[in-house]
């Protein structure tokens, strides 16, 4: 460092130590009123402290008061909730698109005379040999089939509800016409391994929840985990369950028809991460996959 530069720095620091007196005089009384001895260093310290207080106060107002919503681009609670819901819908839509693409590719391969490619879920390690199986239909079988189809072609239910079964009857339940409980996208599917005995359906806010069949309301209450929940007993020992509703429009003991409004989609209860309907179907005490019998 040159000698001139050192001399300039020394002069600068000496100026910071120069004492300046700020004096107030009363011109009418011609007397000294008040004085203050300050230095440039003290002035810089005071200005820096005031600047830090102003900046810190502004940050505290923005972080802990509703003033933060005035800042352009800062998301509100509703915006965050909507973003989360859109992410769930986008994920479900992506899965549906992948399923559709695989289905279209399989159909195109069959039409072109090629063998469709099997996915990991559908491929079998030891495929069975069906080459030697032959199917024949007798005249009596054809007549019986025609008679049954004529008698039951206008019936949604192919068997009397009074017939009881000791376990899940897939043949019977597959003949029932169910109403869709709500319009939406399935975000979480039926999985017995994870104790998820139903499906989660993301729907629009204030969407109406409908009964899937005629029945009687056996539970209409609020619980800590599932929020507003309603259960309906149907024929053939079928029970439908609707959880996490915003409100319920039916009470215990009410009779409902298929398609009747019973609740509003909500986000109640501790076991929920966003507005949706958790829907379950049970028959004879056994949970069944609603997607096997209702098109969502």
Secondary structure as UniProt FT lines:
FT   HELIX           3..16
FT   STRAND          19..26
FT   TURN            27..30
FT   STRAND          31..39
FT   HELIX           40..64
FT   HELIX           66..70
FT   TURN            72..73
FT   HELIX           77..111
FT   TURN            112..113
FT   TURN            120..122
FT   TURN            125..126
FT   TURN            131..132
FT   HELIX           139..152
FT   TURN            153..154
FT   TURN            161..162
FT   HELIX           170..173
FT   TURN            174..175
FT   STRAND          184..188
FT   TURN            192..195
FT   STRAND          198..203
FT   TURN            205..206
FT   STRAND          208..210
FT   STRAND          215..223
FT   TURN            224..226
FT   STRAND          227..233
FT   HELIX           235..237
FT   STRAND          238..248
FT   TURN            252..253
FT   STRAND          255..256
FT   TURN            258..259
FT   STRAND          261..266
FT   STRAND          276..283
FT   TURN            284..285
FT   STRAND          286..288
FT   HELIX           290..292
//
